[in-house]
């Protein structure tokens, strides 16, 4: 499974923590979140790869602060980040009989006024965890779990960075959205070459270009840019390794709800060399609340799917065979996962009964909807299969990073 939840940046980076509410390992085996009972916050680990999902509370000696971050590792332990007296303390939590064991890992201090630090999205492999410290003029990538001697600074990037997307399964190529000179451009940080930085997105000289999601198997990427509509960000897609430019299709918009915000949060794994068939899960936020969208390049439209009651908004993973799994918690079901099957080919690619709205029910784990909306005008055929590797998009000279 592949999971990625990247929130759009806010004016204050602290308001847009990736995976806020629930974070899932890349393989979909574990999840972790900060929850509360009777006003006290504590970490909770979910096991998702068994016959039934179940949660294990991991309360420590005292309640956590609401801005504490947690992230699951592949062995079931949970990384926690606490801010205490200006220092970010990291530890690993694990269940020990009736209590919670805690293994301190060390701390990182952000000395610059206005500096911040947050965990980056879960890394492939589930053994290592990383954090991004953002200062007034530069940003630093830290290895905070999985190292030999506690937190280790791996790279310093000029400019203020946000986002964070892994481009490969070897944890070498990390994409960040860097604000420098009044513009935001996605760059690649090579963690095996002392943090060497190279451009990734350069759609237009005066555009803001962010990378929102990448799938290492297919090479499919989702980007946000105001290049096609200056002053207004639009979603586009491209392929790592392709010489074709990023496309901004109408199928990635919700024209009937112009105030809706669409954010990709998960891509279907295992679609090697067929990016046009890779399914993408979208979080759609509008005046009526939040619901789920499903899209893939060859479909050329969004399937609107109802989120389960109590959905941990913005969290979910695809199985390799195309089932979207969404974690949820209610008073009756404190730890649940809804399986949503998207009827891509049941009614054709341009509409049909699979087009449910945010108010439609979920029955038997499958979205059941009303009659579909008409398909959109045909778009140019998607590009043919290409090898998935971090190489140029538009003017980004990255080929040497994969040949050295």
C-alpha positions in Angstrom: 0.0 0.0 0.0 1.0 3.6 -0.5 -0.1 6.4 1.7 0.6 10.1 1.5 -1.3 12.9 3.2 0.0 16.4 2.5 -2.0 19.3 3.5 -1.9 22.6 1.6 0.3 25.2 3.2 -1.3 27.8 5.4 0.0 31.2 6.3 1.5 29.6 9.4 3.2 26.3 8.7 2.2 25.1 12.1 -1.4 25.1 11.0 -0.7 22.5 8.2 0.8 19.5 9.9 1.0 16.6 7.4 -1.2 13.7 8.5 -2.9 15.8 11.2 -5.4 13.6 12.9 -4.0 10.3 11.7 -0.8 9.1 10.1 -0.4 5.7 8.4 2.7 3.8 7.5 3.6 3.5 3.8 2.7 -0.2 3.8 -0.6 0.5 5.5 0.1 -1.8 8.5 -0.1 0.7 11.3 -1.6 4.1 12.0 -1.2 6.5 14.9 -3.1 9.5 16.1 -3.4 11.8 19.1 -6.8 11.4 20.7 -8.4 12.5 23.9 -10.6 11.2 26.7 -12.2 13.5 29.3 -10.1 16.4 28.0 -6.7 14.6 28.2 -4.7 13.9 25.1 -2.8 10.7 24.6 -1.3 8.7 21.6 -3.1 5.7 20.1 -1.8 3.1 17.8 -4.0 1.3 15.3 -3.1 -2.1 13.8 -4.6 -2.3 10.3 -3.1 -5.4 8.6 -4.9 -8.0 10.8 -8.3 -9.7 10.4 -9.9 -6.8 12.2 -8.4 -3.3 13.0 -7.8 -2.6 16.6 -6.5 0.3 18.7 -4.0 0.3 21.5 -3.9 3.4 23.8 -0.4 4.6 24.7 -0.9 7.0 27.5 2.3 8.3 29.3 2.8 9.7 32.7 1.0 12.9 32.0 -1.4 14.2 29.3 0.1 15.3 26.0 -0.2 18.8 24.6 -2.6 19.1 21.6 0.2 20.1 19.3 2.2 16.9 20.0 2.9 14.9 16.9 2.9 11.1 16.6 3.9 8.8 13.8 3.8 5.0 13.5 6.9 2.9 12.6 6.9 -0.4 10.7 7.5 -2.4 13.9 4.5 -1.1 15.7 6.2 1.4 17.8 5.1 5.0 17.7 7.4 8.0 17.4 6.3 11.1 19.5 7.5 14.7 19.2 7.0 16.9 22.2 7.9 20.6 22.4 9.3 21.4 25.9 11.0 24.7 26.8 11.9 25.4 23.2 13.3 22.0 22.4 11.7 19.2 20.4 12.0 15.9 22.2 11.6 12.6 20.4 10.8 9.2 21.9 9.5 5.8 20.9 6.4 4.5 22.6 5.3 0.9 22.8 2.8 -1.1 24.8 4.2 -3.0 27.9 1.5 -5.0 29.5 -0.9 -2.6 31.2 1.4 0.4 30.7 3.4 2.3 28.0 7.1 1.9 27.5 9.1 5.0 26.3 12.5 5.1 24.7 14.0 8.6 24.6 15.8 9.4 21.3 17.1 12.9 22.0 16.1 16.5 21.2 16.5 19.2 18.5 16.6 22.8 19.4 15.4 25.5 17.0 17.2 28.6 18.2 16.0 31.2 15.7 13.0 33.2 16.6 10.0 32.1 14.7 11.5 28.8 13.8 9.4 25.6 13.7 9.8 21.9 13.4 7.5 19.1 12.3 7.6 15.5 11.3 7.8 14.7 7.6 5.4 12.1 6.2 6.3 8.4 7.0 9.3 7.2 5.0 9.3 4.0 3.0 10.6 1.0 5.0 9.0 2.0 8.3 12.4 2.0 10.1 13.4 5.7 9.9 11.6 8.9 10.6 12.5 12.5 9.6 11.6 16.0 10.6 11.8 19.4 8.9 13.1 22.4 10.8 12.2 25.7 9.2 14.0 28.9 10.1 13.8 32.5 8.7 16.3 31.9 5.9 16.9 28.1 5.7 15.4 24.7 6.4 17.0 21.6 7.8 16.1 17.9 7.3 16.7 15.8 10.4 16.8 12.1 10.9 15.0 11.7 14.2 14.5 7.9 14.4 16.4 5.0 13.1 19.9 6.6 13.4 22.8 5.4 15.5 23.3 8.4 17.7 20.1 10.2 18.2 18.8 13.1 15.9 21.1 13.8 13.0 21.0 16.8 10.7 21.2 15.5 7.1 20.7 18.6 4.9 20.3 22.4 5.0 18.2 23.9 2.3 18.3 27.7 1.6 14.9 29.2 1.9 11.7 28.3 3.8 10.4 24.8 3.0 7.1 23.2 3.4 5.4 20.0 2.1 7.5 16.8 1.9 7.1 13.9 -0.6 9.3 10.8 -0.9 10.2 10.1 -4.6 11.7 6.7 -4.2 11.5 3.7 -1.9 15.2 4.0 -0.9 14.6 7.2 1.2 17.1 9.1 -0.9 15.1 11.6 -2.9 12.9 14.0 -0.8 10.9 16.7 -2.5 10.2 19.9 -0.6 8.3 23.1 -1.6 10.8 25.9 -1.2 9.9 29.5 -0.9 12.8 31.6 -2.1 12.8 35.1 -3.8 9.0 35.4 -3.4 8.2 32.2 -5.3 7.6 28.7 -4.2 9.1 25.9 -6.3 9.4 22.2 -5.6 13.0 21.0 -5.2 14.6 17.6 -4.6 17.0 17.0 -1.7 19.4 14.1 -2.3 20.0 12.8 1.2 22.8 10.5 0.0 24.8 13.4 -1.4 25.1 15.6 1.7 21.7 17.2 1.0 22.4 18.4 -2.6 19.4 20.4 -3.9 18.2 20.4 -7.4 15.0 22.0 -9.0 12.1 19.7 -9.6 9.2 21.8 -10.9 9.7 24.9 -13.1 6.4 25.1 -14.9 6.6 28.9 -15.5 9.2 31.4 -14.3 6.7 33.4 -12.3 4.5 30.5 -11.0 4.3 28.9 -7.6 4.7 25.1 -8.2 4.3 22.6 -5.3 4.5 18.8 -5.3 1.5 17.3 -3.5 1.9 13.5 -4.1 4.2 11.1 -5.8 3.9 7.3 -6.4 7.3 5.6 -6.8 5.8 2.6 -8.5 4.0 4.3 -11.4 5.9 7.6 -11.4 2.6 9.5 -11.2 2.8 12.9 -9.5 0.1 15.4 -8.5 1.2 19.1 -8.4 -0.4 22.3 -7.4 0.4 25.4 -9.5 -1.0 28.8 -10.5 0.8 28.6 -13.9 -2.4 28.0 -15.9 -4.5 30.4 -13.8 -2.3 33.2 -12.3 -3.3 33.8 -8.7 -5.4 30.6 -8.4 -3.8 27.2 -7.7 -4.9 24.3 -9.9 -4.2 20.6 -9.7 -2.1 19.0 -12.4 -0.5 15.7 -13.0 2.7 14.4 -14.6 5.0 11.5 -14.7 8.5 11.2 -13.3 10.7 10.2 -16.2 8.4 11.7 -18.9 9.5 14.5 -21.2 5.9 15.7 -21.5 4.9 18.8 -19.5 2.6 18.7 -16.5 -1.1 18.7 -17.5 -3.9 20.6 -15.7 -7.1 18.8 -16.8 -10.6 20.0 -16.1 -11.2 16.5 -14.6 -9.3 17.6 -11.5 -11.7 20.4 -10.7 -15.1 20.5 -9.1 -16.9 23.1 -11.3 -20.2 22.7 -9.5 -18.5 23.7 -6.2 -16.0 26.5 -7.1 -15.2 27.0 -3.4 -14.2 23.4 -2.8 -10.5 22.6 -2.0 -9.2 19.4 -3.5 -6.2 17.7 -1.9 -4.7 14.4 -3.0 -3.8 12.1 -0.1 -3.1 8.6 -1.4 -2.1 6.8 -4.6 -2.6 3.2 -5.6 0.6 1.2 -5.4 1.9 -1.5 -7.7 0.9 0.2 -11.0 4.4 -0.2 -12.5 4.9 1.6 -15.8 1.1 2.4 -16.1 0.7 5.9 -14.4 -2.5 6.5 -16.4 -4.1 3.6 -14.5 -2.9 4.7 -11.0 -5.8 5.6 -8.8 -5.6 8.7 -6.6 -7.7 9.5 -3.5 -8.7 13.1 -3.0 -10.0 14.9 0.0 -12.6 17.4 -1.0 -13.5 20.2 1.4 -16.5 22.3 0.7 -19.4 24.2 2.3 -21.2 20.9 3.0 -18.2 19.3 4.7 -15.5 16.9 3.6 -15.9 13.9 1.4 -13.7 11.6 -0.8 -12.9 11.8 -4.5 -11.3 9.1 -6.6 -9.5 9.9 -9.9 -7.0 8.5 -12.3 -5.7 10.0 -15.5 -7.4 7.6 -17.9 -10.8 8.1 -16.2 -10.8 11.9 -16.9 -13.2 12.6 -14.2 -13.6 12.5 -10.4 -15.8 9.9 -8.7 -17.4 11.5 -5.6 -17.6 9.1 -2.8 -19.2 9.5 0.7 -16.8 9.3 3.6 -17.7 7.0 6.4 -19.1 8.6 9.6 -16.2 9.5 11.8 -13.6 9.5 9.0 -10.2 10.6 10.2 -10.3 13.2 7.6 -7.5 13.1 5.0 -6.3 9.6 6.0 -6.5 6.5 3.9 -4.6 4.0 1.8 -5.1 2.0 -1.4 -4.6 -1.7 -1.7 -2.8 -2.9 -4.7 -6.0 -4.2 -6.3 -7.7 -0.8 -6.1 -9.7 -0.8 -2.8 -9.6 2.4 -0.9 -9.4 1.9 2.9 -10.5 4.8 5.1 -10.0 4.8 8.9 -12.8 6.1 11.1 -13.8 6.3 14.7 -17.3 6.7 16.2 -18.8 6.2 19.6 -20.0 2.7 18.6 -16.9 1.8 16.6 -13.8 3.3 18.2 -11.5 1.8 15.6 -12.8 1.0 12.1 -11.8 0.9 8.5 -14.2 1.3 5.6 -13.3 -0.4 2.3 -14.5 1.6 -0.6 -14.5 0.0 -4.1 -14.5 2.5 -7.0 -16.6 1.2 -9.9 -14.1 2.4 -12.6 -15.2 0.1 -15.4 -18.7 -1.0 -14.3 -20.5 1.9 -16.0 -17.8 3.2 -18.4 -15.2 5.9 -17.7 -17.6 8.8 -18.2 -20.3 8.4 -15.6 -22.7 6.1 -14.0 -24.0 4.8 -10.6 -20.6 5.1 -9.0 -20.8 8.9 -8.8 -22.0 9.3 -5.2 -22.1 12.6 -3.3 -21.1 13.5 0.2 -24.4 12.7 1.6 -24.9 9.2 0.2 -24.5 6.2 2.4 -21.8 3.6 2.4 -23.1 0.0 2.4 -21.0 -3.1 2.7 -17.8 -1.1 2.3 -18.8 0.1 -1.2 -19.9 3.6 -2.2 -23.5 3.4 -3.4 -24.5 6.5 -5.3 -27.2 8.1 -7.4 -27.1 8.4 -11.2 -23.9 9.8 -12.6 -23.2 13.2 -14.0 -22.3 13.6 -17.7 -18.7 13.0 -18.6 -16.4 15.9 -19.3 -15.1 16.8 -22.8 -12.4 14.4 -24.0 -8.9 15.4 -23.1 -5.7 14.4 -25.0 -4.8 10.8 -24.6 -2.4 10.2 -21.6 1.2 9.5 -22.3 2.4 5.9 -22.8 4.2 3.9 -20.1 7.5 5.3 -18.9 10.0 4.2 -16.3 9.4 5.8 -12.9 12.5 7.7 -11.8 13.3 11.2 -10.6 14.2 13.0 -13.8 13.3 16.4 -15.2 9.8 17.9 -15.4 9.9 20.9 -17.7 13.2 22.6 -17.0 14.3 20.6 -13.9 17.8 19.1 -14.6 17.7 16.0 -12.4 18.9 13.2 -14.6 22.4 13.1 -13.0 20.9 12.4 -9.6 19.8 8.9 -10.7 22.9 8.1 -12.7 25.5 8.9 -10.1 
